[in-house]
Amino acid sequence: MAAGSPQMDARRLFLLGALGLAFWLYATFLWHVTYRHGVSLAVILLLDQDLPALLGALALMALAAPWAEGKGFHLPPPTARIVVPLVMLLGLAAWTGHYALFQDYAISRDEEVARFAAAYMREGLFARPIPIEWEPYRRAIMPEFFSPFGAADYWTAAYLPVNSAIQALFWQLGDPNLAGPVLLMTGLIALWRVALRLMPGRPDAVWVTLLLGLSSSQLWVTAMTPYAMTGHFALNLVWLALVLRGGGLGHGAAGLVALIAAGLHQWHFPPLFIAPFILWMLLARRWGAAAFHALTLVAIVIVWAKLWPGFLLHALGAPADVRPSAGIADKIGSLFERLGDRWQPLVNLSRYIAWNNVLMVPLAALGVAAMRWRTMLRGREIALPLALGCVAGCGLALAQGYGWGFRYAHGFIGPFCLLAGLGWARFRPQGAMRPLFIGLLITILSSGFLVWRTYEFVAPYAASHRLIDSSEADVVLVDPRGGLYVTDLVRGRNGVPGRPMVMNLGMLTLDQVDELCRNYVVQLFERADFRPLGVPLARWNLGRMDVLRAHMKEAGCDKPVQPPLPETLDDAFNAADNAM
């Protein structure tokens, strides 16, 4: 830092960060809880996980403020010999966490559909043909997020194919759950390389950037899941590293990366990231680079919004069951509709803050403040496109349902970390690292709480899935009134529908239920099964469902799901929890 440059005292940084967080949480609680502006899944998770973690972090920041200034421990230069093993350890932890934290279970329908597509891609298919005997029940078996193209004859994921294709590749290599950790490691290595390029004389600022990424619970936990967001995080940073490398090879490779990233699951995410950098190039009068990347955005729309739906139409057939939703006009219309109907910036961004390093947002604000307006208007401030992207990613705070943090802004965690590093380099003396270590300690404590609450939330659903999957019936009908979000349990085994064929009872007619009961061994999974496993109760009164259930009871077709009989004495003792 040059002599005479302004400095931000760490004590003030902690106090201002705690004060800003307090005001934000007050507004969030007032808007979403006191006045109950839509009690969504995000609000349920906020109250159960994020709010306690944020209140604890706020208190610790305020308490730690008087001791925040100082040098702390000395860190060696961020060389590959140190950084690469750290990144690999985090990737290994993410892979282990899929089995230890999520119990080898993908809780949301989004994740299940991604794994479902990976399963048929692994078999060399573009869609899974629906067996003729199950065609009348196809929507009860695949209730949501299916492609309309050829939907009368095929089950196809509604999302674009690249994320599932990556999982299918790792499945062929041994384990699809390695995809997220490998993408996480790729993104963190790219983050490190970009930080080295942007802050070459400040190894401490590079460490700040990298450690904020390494300590992000959102990055680590999301990498345990099949969500496409880890791919967005990784490919955004790879794109940026290639653009900063420059030259025909760098920009050409970046264009290819952008095209791949747009096919991860929804094509509009990469343009939100790339567009501010095109503006930055225009301000710098780099006309050729700006034109190339603008053409890349056009190619993204052509390939993924036009050619891909056209291919599905040709390969699978005309849309059925629901209207097609892959067109450009539909995508834009859906975006504005959701902005008006389900825009939840307070709750979503509160979750974003909770699941990332407690210093990420305060330091990123310093990164924005570090911009010099004259050089910014000449395209010499990389903080400008980084900041504009973060504003876009956070401003479009649409309802996300499940998510560990705010997954729609997942691709902007890298820019937040880079802004934080730039702010540190401008406003902090070199080597005064104590506030970073204190922030890391607070974040670790907060993350431990979040991980515990996540395990407690996921465990009942994972146990329910295991019990359903163990059934020896032909068909298991899930009563959606059994608990909150239990329709997401309607799925196959490892992405493949089969025996037992699991169906959403609420999507069947009385005649279909009669047909199933006549021709198959049918079992029912309902509230009496969900409650002992700890699934939160749903308070829904559906008259039609009451009629269905009464009819099933009269016909003797409401037998509960039973696990298979134990094969050995030890299995019997385990099943009885050693009660004997």
VEXDREN-2710 file (C-alpha; in Angstrom, 1 decimal):
% VEXDREN-2710
k/r/px/py/pz
1/MET/0.0/0.0/0.0
2/ALA/1.4/3.3/-1.0
3/ALA/2.4/5.8/1.7
4/GLY/-0.3/8.2/2.6
5/SER/-3.1/5.8/1.4
6/PRO/-6.2/5.7/3.6
7/GLN/-6.5/2.8/5.9
8/MET/-9.4/1.0/7.4
9/ASP/-8.8/0.1/11.1
10/ALA/-9.9/-3.5/11.7
11/ARG/-11.8/-2.5/14.9
12/ARG/-14.0/-0.1/12.8
13/LEU/-14.4/-2.8/10.1
14/PHE/-15.7/-5.3/12.7
15/LEU/-18.0/-2.8/14.3
16/LEU/-19.4/-1.5/11.1
17/GLY/-19.9/-5.0/9.8
18/ALA/-21.7/-6.0/12.9
19/LEU/-23.9/-2.9/12.8
20/GLY/-24.8/-3.4/9.1
21/LEU/-25.6/-7.0/9.8
22/ALA/-27.8/-6.1/12.7
23/PHE/-29.9/-3.7/10.6
24/TRP/-30.1/-6.2/7.7
25/LEU/-31.3/-9.0/10.1
26/TYR/-33.9/-6.6/11.7
27/ALA/-35.3/-5.7/8.3
28/THR/-35.3/-9.4/7.2
29/PHE/-37.2/-10.5/10.3
30/LEU/-39.6/-7.6/10.1
31/TRP/-40.5/-8.3/6.5
32/HIS/-40.5/-12.1/6.3
33/VAL/-41.5/-13.1/9.8
34/THR/-43.3/-10.3/11.6
35/TYR/-45.4/-9.4/8.6
36/ARG/-45.1/-12.9/7.1
37/HIS/-44.5/-11.8/3.6
38/GLY/-44.8/-15.4/2.3
39/VAL/-43.7/-18.3/4.6
40/SER/-41.5/-20.1/2.1
41/LEU/-39.0/-22.9/2.5
42/ALA/-36.3/-20.2/2.5
43/VAL/-37.9/-18.6/5.5
44/ILE/-38.2/-21.9/7.3
45/LEU/-34.5/-22.6/6.8
46/LEU/-33.6/-19.0/7.7
47/LEU/-35.2/-19.4/11.1
48/ASP/-33.9/-22.9/11.7
49/GLN/-30.3/-22.4/10.4
50/ASP/-29.2/-19.0/9.3
51/LEU/-30.7/-16.6/11.9
52/PRO/-29.1/-18.2/14.9
53/ALA/-25.8/-18.5/13.1
54/LEU/-25.9/-14.8/12.0
55/LEU/-26.9/-13.6/15.5
56/GLY/-24.0/-15.5/17.0
57/ALA/-21.6/-14.2/14.3
58/LEU/-22.8/-10.6/14.9
59/ALA/-22.2/-10.9/18.7
60/LEU/-18.8/-12.4/18.2
61/MET/-17.8/-9.7/15.7
62/ALA/-18.8/-7.0/18.2
63/LEU/-17.0/-8.7/21.1
64/ALA/-13.9/-9.3/19.0
65/ALA/-13.7/-5.7/17.7
66/PRO/-11.4/-4.3/20.4
67/TRP/-8.7/-6.9/19.6
68/ALA/-9.2/-7.1/15.9
69/GLU/-6.3/-4.9/14.8
70/GLY/-2.8/-6.4/14.6
71/LYS/-0.5/-8.6/12.6
72/GLY/-1.4/-12.1/13.8
73/PHE/0.4/-15.1/12.3
74/HIS/2.7/-14.8/9.5
75/LEU/1.7/-16.6/6.3
76/PRO/4.1/-17.9/3.7
77/PRO/3.7/-16.8/0.1
78/PRO/0.7/-18.4/-1.5
79/THR/2.6/-20.8/-3.8
80/ALA/1.3/-23.9/-5.5
81/ARG/3.1/-26.1/-3.0
82/ILE/0.8/-24.8/-0.3
83/VAL/-2.4/-23.8/-2.1
84/VAL/-3.0/-26.9/-4.1
85/PRO/-2.9/-29.3/-1.1
86/LEU/-5.3/-27.0/0.8
87/VAL/-7.7/-27.0/-2.2
88/MET/-7.5/-30.8/-2.5
89/LEU/-8.2/-31.3/1.2
90/LEU/-11.4/-29.2/0.8
91/GLY/-12.4/-31.2/-2.2
92/LEU/-11.9/-34.4/-0.3
93/ALA/-14.0/-33.0/2.6
94/ALA/-16.8/-32.1/0.1
95/TRP/-16.8/-35.6/-1.3
96/THR/-16.8/-37.2/2.2
97/GLY/-19.6/-34.8/3.2
98/HIS/-21.9/-36.1/0.6
99/TYR/-22.0/-39.4/2.4
100/ALA/-21.5/-38.1/6.0
101/LEU/-23.7/-35.0/6.0
102/PHE/-26.2/-35.7/3.2
103/GLN/-26.1/-39.5/3.8
104/ASP/-25.8/-40.1/0.0
105/TYR/-29.2/-38.4/-0.5
106/ALA/-30.1/-35.5/-2.8
107/ILE/-32.9/-33.8/-0.9
108/SER/-34.4/-31.5/-3.6
109/ARG/-36.3/-32.3/-6.8
110/ASP/-33.7/-30.1/-8.7
111/GLU/-30.9/-32.4/-7.6
112/GLU/-32.8/-35.5/-8.2
113/VAL/-33.7/-34.5/-11.8
114/ALA/-30.0/-33.7/-12.5
115/ARG/-29.0/-37.2/-11.2
116/PHE/-31.9/-38.7/-13.2
117/ALA/-30.5/-37.2/-16.4
118/ALA/-27.0/-38.3/-15.5
119/ALA/-28.3/-41.9/-15.2
120/TYR/-29.8/-42.1/-18.7
121/MET/-26.8/-40.2/-20.2
122/ARG/-24.5/-42.8/-18.6
123/GLU/-26.5/-45.3/-20.7
124/GLY/-25.9/-43.3/-23.9
125/LEU/-29.5/-41.9/-24.0
126/PHE/-30.9/-38.4/-24.4
127/ALA/-34.0/-39.4/-22.5
128/ARG/-35.4/-42.4/-20.7
129/PRO/-38.2/-44.2/-22.6
130/ILE/-41.3/-44.6/-20.4
131/PRO/-42.3/-48.3/-20.1
132/ILE/-45.7/-48.8/-21.8
133/GLU/-47.2/-50.2/-18.5
134/TRP/-46.3/-47.0/-16.7
135/GLU/-47.3/-44.4/-19.3
136/PRO/-50.7/-43.7/-17.7
137/TYR/-48.9/-42.9/-14.4
138/ARG/-46.0/-41.0/-15.9
139/ARG/-46.8/-37.7/-14.2
140/ALA/-47.3/-39.3/-10.8
141/ILE/-43.8/-40.9/-11.2
142/MET/-42.1/-37.7/-12.5
143/PRO/-44.2/-34.9/-10.9
144/GLU/-42.0/-31.9/-11.7
145/PHE/-39.1/-30.5/-13.7
146/PHE/-39.5/-32.7/-16.8
147/SER/-39.1/-31.5/-20.3
148/PRO/-42.3/-31.2/-22.3
149/PHE/-40.7/-32.6/-25.5
150/GLY/-41.9/-36.1/-26.2
151/ALA/-43.3/-36.2/-22.6
152/ALA/-45.9/-38.7/-23.5
153/ASP/-43.2/-41.3/-24.3
154/TYR/-40.1/-40.1/-22.6
155/TRP/-38.9/-38.9/-19.2
156/THR/-36.4/-36.1/-19.8
157/ALA/-35.0/-33.5/-17.4
158/ALA/-36.2/-30.0/-17.9
159/TYR/-32.7/-28.6/-17.4
160/LEU/-29.9/-28.2/-19.9
161/PRO/-27.6/-31.2/-20.1
162/VAL/-24.0/-30.2/-19.2
163/ASN/-24.2/-30.6/-15.4
164/SER/-25.8/-34.0/-15.8
165/ALA/-23.2/-34.9/-18.5
166/ILE/-20.4/-34.1/-16.1
167/GLN/-21.9/-36.3/-13.5
168/ALA/-22.4/-39.1/-16.0
169/LEU/-18.7/-38.8/-16.9
170/PHE/-17.6/-39.1/-13.2
171/TRP/-20.2/-42.0/-12.8
172/GLN/-18.3/-43.8/-15.6
173/LEU/-15.1/-43.1/-13.7
174/GLY/-16.5/-44.5/-10.5
175/ASP/-18.7/-42.0/-8.6
176/PRO/-20.9/-39.2/-9.8
177/ASN/-20.6/-37.5/-6.5
178/LEU/-17.0/-36.6/-7.3
179/ALA/-18.2/-34.1/-9.9
180/GLY/-19.0/-31.4/-7.4
181/PRO/-15.7/-31.6/-5.4
182/VAL/-13.6/-31.6/-8.6
183/LEU/-15.5/-28.5/-9.9
184/LEU/-15.0/-26.9/-6.5
185/MET/-11.2/-27.5/-6.7
186/THR/-11.1/-26.2/-10.2
187/GLY/-12.9/-23.0/-9.2
188/LEU/-10.7/-22.4/-6.2
189/ILE/-7.5/-22.9/-8.2
190/ALA/-8.8/-20.4/-10.8
191/LEU/-9.7/-18.0/-8.0
192/TRP/-6.1/-18.2/-6.7
193/ARG/-4.6/-17.7/-10.2
194/VAL/-6.8/-14.6/-10.8
195/ALA/-5.9/-13.2/-7.4
196/LEU/-2.2/-13.6/-8.2
197/ARG/-2.7/-11.7/-11.5
198/LEU/-4.7/-8.9/-10.0
199/MET/-2.7/-8.4/-6.8
200/PRO/0.9/-9.4/-7.7
201/GLY/2.6/-7.4/-5.1
202/ARG/0.3/-8.2/-2.2
203/PRO/0.5/-11.9/-1.2
204/ASP/-1.5/-11.1/1.9
205/ALA/-4.4/-9.9/-0.3
206/VAL/-4.1/-13.1/-2.3
207/TRP/-4.4/-15.1/0.9
208/VAL/-7.4/-13.0/1.9
209/THR/-9.1/-13.8/-1.4
210/LEU/-8.3/-17.5/-1.2
211/LEU/-9.2/-18.0/2.4
212/LEU/-12.5/-16.3/2.0
213/GLY/-13.2/-18.9/-0.7
214/LEU/-11.9/-21.8/1.3
215/SER/-13.9/-20.9/4.3
216/SER/-17.2/-20.5/2.4
217/SER/-19.7/-23.1/3.8
218/GLN/-21.9/-22.4/0.7
219/LEU/-19.1/-23.5/-1.6
220/TRP/-18.1/-26.5/0.4
221/VAL/-21.6/-27.8/1.2
222/THR/-23.1/-27.2/-2.2
223/ALA/-20.2/-29.2/-3.7
224/MET/-21.5/-32.2/-1.8
225/THR/-24.7/-32.0/-3.9
226/PRO/-25.6/-32.6/-7.6
227/TYR/-26.6/-28.9/-8.0
228/ALA/-25.2/-27.2/-11.1
229/MET/-24.1/-24.1/-9.1
230/THR/-20.7/-25.5/-8.3
231/GLY/-20.1/-25.7/-12.0
232/HIS/-21.2/-22.0/-12.4
233/PHE/-18.7/-21.0/-9.7
234/ALA/-15.9/-23.0/-11.3
235/LEU/-16.5/-22.0/-14.9
236/ASN/-17.1/-18.3/-14.2
237/LEU/-13.6/-18.1/-12.6
238/VAL/-12.0/-20.2/-15.3
239/TRP/-13.5/-17.8/-17.9
240/LEU/-12.2/-14.8/-16.0
241/ALA/-8.7/-16.4/-15.7
242/LEU/-8.6/-16.9/-19.5
243/VAL/-9.9/-13.4/-20.3
244/LEU/-7.2/-11.9/-18.0
245/ARG/-4.6/-14.1/-19.7
246/GLY/-5.6/-12.4/-23.0
247/GLY/-4.6/-13.0/-26.5
248/GLY/-6.5/-15.0/-29.1
249/LEU/-6.0/-18.3/-27.3
250/GLY/-7.2/-16.9/-23.9
251/HIS/-10.3/-15.2/-25.3
252/GLY/-11.1/-18.1/-27.6
253/ALA/-10.9/-20.6/-24.8
254/ALA/-13.0/-18.3/-22.6
255/GLY/-15.7/-18.2/-25.3
256/LEU/-15.8/-22.0/-25.3
257/VAL/-16.0/-22.1/-21.5
258/ALA/-18.9/-19.6/-21.5
259/LEU/-20.8/-21.8/-24.1
260/ILE/-20.3/-24.9/-21.9
261/ALA/-21.3/-23.0/-18.7
262/ALA/-24.5/-21.8/-20.3
263/GLY/-25.5/-25.4/-20.9
264/LEU/-25.1/-26.4/-17.2
265/HIS/-28.7/-26.0/-16.4
266/GLN/-30.2/-22.6/-17.4
267/TRP/-28.5/-20.5/-20.1
268/HIS/-29.1/-17.1/-18.6
269/PHE/-26.7/-17.4/-15.7
270/PRO/-23.4/-16.9/-17.6
271/PRO/-24.6/-13.8/-19.5
272/LEU/-25.3/-12.1/-16.1
273/PHE/-21.6/-12.7/-15.2
274/ILE/-20.1/-11.9/-18.6
275/ALA/-22.1/-8.7/-19.6
276/PRO/-20.4/-6.4/-17.1
277/PHE/-17.0/-7.5/-18.4
278/ILE/-18.1/-6.6/-22.0
279/LEU/-18.9/-3.1/-20.6
280/TRP/-15.5/-3.0/-19.0
281/MET/-13.8/-3.9/-22.3
282/LEU/-15.8/-1.2/-24.1
283/LEU/-14.7/1.4/-21.6
284/ALA/-11.1/0.4/-22.2
285/ARG/-11.7/0.6/-26.0
286/ARG/-10.9/-3.0/-26.5
287/TRP/-13.4/-3.3/-29.3
288/GLY/-12.3/-6.6/-30.7
289/ALA/-12.5/-8.4/-27.3
290/ALA/-15.9/-6.8/-26.5
291/ALA/-17.3/-7.8/-29.9
292/PHE/-16.1/-11.4/-29.5
293/HIS/-17.7/-11.9/-26.1
294/ALA/-20.9/-10.2/-27.3
295/LEU/-21.0/-12.7/-30.1
296/THR/-20.4/-15.4/-27.5
297/LEU/-23.6/-14.3/-25.8
298/VAL/-25.5/-14.5/-29.1
299/ALA/-24.1/-18.0/-29.6
300/ILE/-25.3/-19.0/-26.1
301/VAL/-28.8/-18.0/-27.0
302/ILE/-28.7/-19.7/-30.4
303/VAL/-27.2/-22.9/-29.1
304/TRP/-29.1/-23.4/-25.9
305/ALA/-32.4/-21.5/-26.4
306/LYS/-32.9/-22.4/-30.1
307/LEU/-30.9/-25.4/-31.3
308/TRP/-31.1/-27.5/-28.2
309/PRO/-35.0/-27.3/-28.0
310/GLY/-35.1/-27.9/-31.7
311/PHE/-32.9/-31.0/-31.3
312/LEU/-35.2/-32.3/-28.5
313/LEU/-38.3/-31.7/-30.7
314/HIS/-36.7/-33.6/-33.5
315/ALA/-35.4/-36.5/-31.4
316/LEU/-38.3/-36.9/-28.9
317/GLY/-41.4/-35.5/-30.5
318/ALA/-43.8/-32.7/-29.9
319/PRO/-44.4/-31.2/-26.5
320/ALA/-47.0/-33.0/-24.3
321/ASP/-48.5/-32.6/-20.8
322/VAL/-47.1/-29.1/-20.3
323/ARG/-46.3/-26.1/-22.5
324/PRO/-42.6/-25.9/-23.7
325/SER/-40.5/-23.6/-21.5
326/ALA/-37.2/-23.4/-23.2
327/GLY/-37.8/-20.4/-25.5
328/ILE/-36.3/-17.0/-25.1
329/ALA/-39.6/-15.2/-24.7
330/ASP/-40.7/-17.7/-22.1
331/LYS/-37.4/-17.4/-20.2
332/ILE/-37.6/-13.6/-20.0
333/GLY/-41.3/-13.6/-19.2
334/SER/-40.7/-16.2/-16.5
335/LEU/-37.9/-14.1/-15.0
336/PHE/-40.1/-10.9/-14.8
337/GLU/-43.0/-12.9/-13.4
338/ARG/-40.9/-14.4/-10.7
339/LEU/-39.4/-11.0/-9.9
340/GLY/-42.9/-9.7/-9.3
341/ASP/-44.2/-12.7/-7.5
342/ARG/-41.3/-14.3/-5.6
343/TRP/-38.6/-11.7/-5.2
344/GLN/-37.1/-12.3/-1.8
345/PRO/-33.9/-10.3/-1.5
346/LEU/-33.8/-9.9/2.3
347/VAL/-34.2/-13.6/3.2
348/ASN/-32.0/-14.9/0.3
349/LEU/-29.2/-12.5/0.9
350/SER/-29.3/-13.1/4.7
351/ARG/-28.8/-16.8/3.8
352/TYR/-25.9/-15.8/1.5
353/ILE/-24.2/-13.8/4.3
354/ALA/-24.7/-16.7/6.8
355/TRP/-23.1/-19.3/4.6
356/ASN/-20.0/-17.3/3.6
357/ASN/-17.1/-15.8/5.5
358/VAL/-18.4/-13.2/7.9
359/LEU/-15.9/-10.7/6.5
360/MET/-16.7/-11.3/2.8
361/VAL/-19.3/-8.6/2.4
362/PRO/-17.6/-5.9/4.5
363/LEU/-14.3/-6.4/2.7
364/ALA/-16.0/-6.6/-0.7
365/ALA/-17.6/-3.2/0.1
366/LEU/-14.1/-1.9/0.6
367/GLY/-13.2/-3.3/-2.8
368/VAL/-16.0/-1.2/-4.3
369/ALA/-14.9/1.9/-2.4
370/ALA/-11.3/1.3/-3.7
371/MET/-12.4/2.1/-7.2
372/ARG/-11.1/5.4/-8.6
373/TRP/-13.7/7.0/-10.8
374/ARG/-11.5/8.4/-13.5
375/THR/-9.7/5.1/-14.1
376/MET/-13.0/3.2/-13.8
377/LEU/-14.4/5.2/-16.7
378/ARG/-11.4/4.3/-18.8
379/GLY/-11.9/0.6/-18.2
380/ARG/-8.9/0.2/-15.9
381/GLU/-10.7/-0.9/-12.7
382/ILE/-11.4/-4.7/-12.7
383/ALA/-13.6/-4.0/-9.6
384/LEU/-16.2/-2.4/-11.8
385/PRO/-17.4/-5.6/-13.7
386/LEU/-16.9/-7.6/-10.5
387/ALA/-19.1/-5.3/-8.6
388/LEU/-21.8/-5.0/-11.3
389/GLY/-22.0/-8.8/-11.5
390/CYS/-22.4/-9.1/-7.8
391/VAL/-25.2/-6.5/-7.8
392/ALA/-26.9/-8.4/-10.6
393/GLY/-26.5/-11.8/-8.9
394/CYS/-27.8/-10.5/-5.6
395/GLY/-30.4/-8.2/-7.1
396/LEU/-32.2/-11.1/-8.9
397/ALA/-32.9/-12.7/-5.5
398/LEU/-35.6/-15.0/-6.7
399/ALA/-37.2/-17.7/-4.5
400/GLN/-34.9/-20.7/-4.6
401/GLY/-36.5/-23.3/-2.4
402/TYR/-33.7/-25.5/-1.1
403/GLY/-30.2/-24.1/-1.0
404/TRP/-27.3/-24.0/1.4
405/GLY/-26.9/-20.2/1.3
406/PHE/-28.2/-18.5/-1.8
407/ARG/-27.4/-20.7/-4.7
408/TYR/-28.6/-18.3/-7.4
409/ALA/-25.7/-16.0/-6.5
410/HIS/-23.3/-19.0/-6.2
411/GLY/-21.4/-18.0/-9.3
412/PHE/-20.6/-14.6/-7.8
413/ILE/-18.8/-15.9/-4.7
414/GLY/-15.6/-15.7/-6.6
415/PRO/-16.1/-12.0/-7.6
416/PHE/-17.1/-11.2/-3.9
417/CYS/-13.8/-12.8/-2.8
418/LEU/-11.8/-10.9/-5.4
419/LEU/-13.4/-7.6/-4.5
420/ALA/-12.6/-8.3/-0.8
421/GLY/-8.9/-8.9/-1.8
422/LEU/-8.8/-5.7/-3.7
423/GLY/-10.3/-3.8/-0.8
424/TRP/-7.8/-5.4/1.5
425/ALA/-4.9/-4.4/-0.8
426/ARG/-6.1/-0.8/-0.9
427/PHE/-7.1/-0.1/2.7
428/ARG/-5.1/-2.5/4.9
429/PRO/-1.4/-2.5/5.7
430/GLN/0.5/-5.4/4.3
431/GLY/0.8/-8.3/6.7
432/ALA/-1.7/-7.1/9.3
433/MET/-3.6/-10.4/9.2
434/ARG/-5.1/-10.7/12.6
435/PRO/-8.7/-9.5/11.6
436/LEU/-8.7/-12.2/8.9
437/PHE/-7.8/-14.9/11.4
438/ILE/-10.5/-13.7/13.8
439/GLY/-13.0/-13.7/11.0
440/LEU/-12.0/-17.2/10.1
441/LEU/-12.5/-18.4/13.6
442/ILE/-16.0/-16.8/13.8
443/THR/-16.9/-18.3/10.4
444/ILE/-15.7/-21.8/11.5
445/LEU/-17.9/-21.7/14.6
446/SER/-20.9/-20.4/12.5
447/SER/-20.3/-23.1/9.9
448/GLY/-20.2/-25.9/12.5
449/PHE/-23.7/-24.8/13.6
450/LEU/-25.0/-24.6/10.0
451/VAL/-23.6/-28.1/9.1
452/TRP/-25.3/-29.6/12.2
453/ARG/-28.6/-28.0/11.4
454/THR/-28.3/-29.2/7.8
455/TYR/-27.7/-32.7/8.9
456/GLU/-30.7/-32.6/11.3
457/PHE/-32.9/-31.2/8.4
458/VAL/-31.8/-33.8/5.8
459/ALA/-31.7/-36.9/8.0
460/PRO/-35.5/-37.5/8.2
461/TYR/-35.9/-37.3/4.4
462/ALA/-32.9/-39.5/3.8
463/ALA/-34.3/-42.1/6.2
464/SER/-37.7/-41.9/4.5
465/HIS/-36.1/-42.5/1.1
466/ARG/-34.2/-45.5/2.5
467/LEU/-37.4/-47.0/3.9
468/ILE/-39.3/-46.5/0.7
469/ASP/-36.4/-47.9/-1.3
470/SER/-36.3/-51.0/0.8
471/SER/-39.9/-51.9/0.2
472/GLU/-40.6/-55.2/-1.6
473/ALA/-43.8/-53.9/-3.1
474/ASP/-44.3/-53.2/-6.8
475/VAL/-45.6/-49.7/-6.2
476/VAL/-45.3/-47.3/-3.3
477/LEU/-47.8/-44.4/-3.2
478/VAL/-46.6/-41.3/-1.3
479/ASP/-49.4/-39.3/0.3
480/PRO/-48.2/-35.7/-0.1
481/ARG/-50.0/-34.6/3.0
482/GLY/-47.6/-36.8/5.0
483/GLY/-45.2/-33.9/5.7
484/LEU/-43.5/-30.8/4.3
485/TYR/-42.0/-31.3/0.8
486/VAL/-42.4/-35.0/0.8
487/THR/-43.3/-35.1/-2.9
488/ASP/-39.6/-34.8/-3.5
489/LEU/-39.3/-38.4/-2.2
490/VAL/-41.1/-39.6/-5.4
491/ARG/-37.9/-40.9/-7.2
492/GLY/-36.2/-44.0/-8.3
493/ARG/-33.0/-45.7/-7.2
494/ASN/-29.8/-43.9/-8.3
495/GLY/-31.8/-41.8/-10.8
496/VAL/-33.5/-44.9/-12.3
497/PRO/-37.3/-45.5/-11.8
498/GLY/-37.9/-49.1/-11.0
499/ARG/-39.2/-51.5/-8.3
500/PRO/-40.7/-50.2/-6.2
501/MET/-42.2/-47.6/-8.6
502/VAL/-42.8/-44.6/-6.4
503/MET/-45.7/-42.3/-7.2
504/ASN/-47.3/-39.2/-5.9
505/LEU/-50.8/-40.3/-4.7
506/GLY/-52.1/-36.8/-5.2
507/MET/-51.5/-37.0/-9.0
508/LEU/-53.6/-40.2/-9.5
509/THR/-57.3/-40.6/-10.3
510/LEU/-59.6/-42.9/-8.5
511/ASP/-59.6/-45.3/-11.5
512/GLN/-55.8/-45.3/-11.6
513/VAL/-55.6/-46.2/-8.0
514/ASP/-58.1/-49.1/-8.5
515/GLU/-56.0/-50.3/-11.5
516/LEU/-52.8/-50.2/-9.5
517/CYS/-54.4/-52.1/-6.6
518/ARG/-55.8/-54.8/-8.9
519/ASN/-52.6/-55.4/-10.8
520/TYR/-49.7/-54.7/-8.4
521/VAL/-48.6/-55.1/-4.8
522/VAL/-49.2/-51.6/-3.5
523/GLN/-47.9/-50.0/-0.3
524/LEU/-48.7/-46.6/1.1
525/PHE/-46.2/-44.1/2.7
526/GLU/-48.1/-41.5/4.7
527/ARG/-48.1/-39.3/7.8
528/ALA/-47.9/-42.3/10.2
529/ASP/-44.7/-43.3/8.5
530/PHE/-43.2/-39.8/8.2
531/ARG/-43.8/-38.7/11.7
532/PRO/-41.6/-41.2/13.5
533/LEU/-38.8/-40.4/11.2
534/GLY/-39.0/-36.7/12.1
535/VAL/-40.3/-35.2/8.9
536/PRO/-42.0/-31.9/9.6
537/LEU/-45.8/-32.1/9.5
538/ALA/-47.8/-30.5/6.7
539/ARG/-51.1/-28.9/7.5
540/TRP/-53.0/-29.4/4.3
541/ASN/-56.6/-30.3/4.0
542/LEU/-57.4/-31.7/0.6
543/GLY/-60.9/-33.1/0.2
544/ARG/-60.0/-35.0/-3.0
545/MET/-57.2/-36.8/-1.1
546/ASP/-59.6/-37.7/1.7
547/VAL/-61.9/-39.4/-0.8
548/LEU/-59.0/-41.3/-2.4
549/ARG/-57.7/-42.5/1.0
550/ALA/-61.2/-43.6/2.1
551/HIS/-61.7/-45.6/-1.1
552/MET/-58.2/-47.2/-0.7
553/LYS/-59.1/-48.2/2.9
554/GLU/-62.4/-49.7/1.9
555/ALA/-60.6/-51.7/-0.8
556/GLY/-57.9/-52.9/1.6
557/CYS/-55.2/-51.1/-0.5
558/ASP/-53.7/-48.9/2.2
559/LYS/-51.0/-51.2/3.6
560/PRO/-48.1/-49.3/5.0
561/VAL/-44.5/-49.6/3.7
562/GLN/-42.7/-52.4/5.5
563/PRO/-39.0/-52.9/5.4
564/PRO/-37.8/-56.4/4.3
565/LEU/-37.6/-59.1/6.9
566/PRO/-34.2/-59.6/8.6
567/GLU/-32.2/-62.4/7.1
568/THR/-30.0/-63.1/10.1
569/LEU/-30.3/-62.9/13.9
570/ASP/-27.9/-60.0/14.0
571/ASP/-30.1/-58.1/11.5
572/ALA/-33.2/-58.8/13.6
573/PHE/-31.4/-57.4/16.7
574/ASN/-30.4/-54.3/14.7
575/ALA/-33.9/-53.8/13.3
576/ALA/-35.3/-54.0/16.9
577/ASP/-32.6/-51.5/18.0
578/ASN/-31.3/-54.2/20.4
579/ALA/-34.6/-54.0/22.3
580/MET/-34.3/-57.7/23.2
END
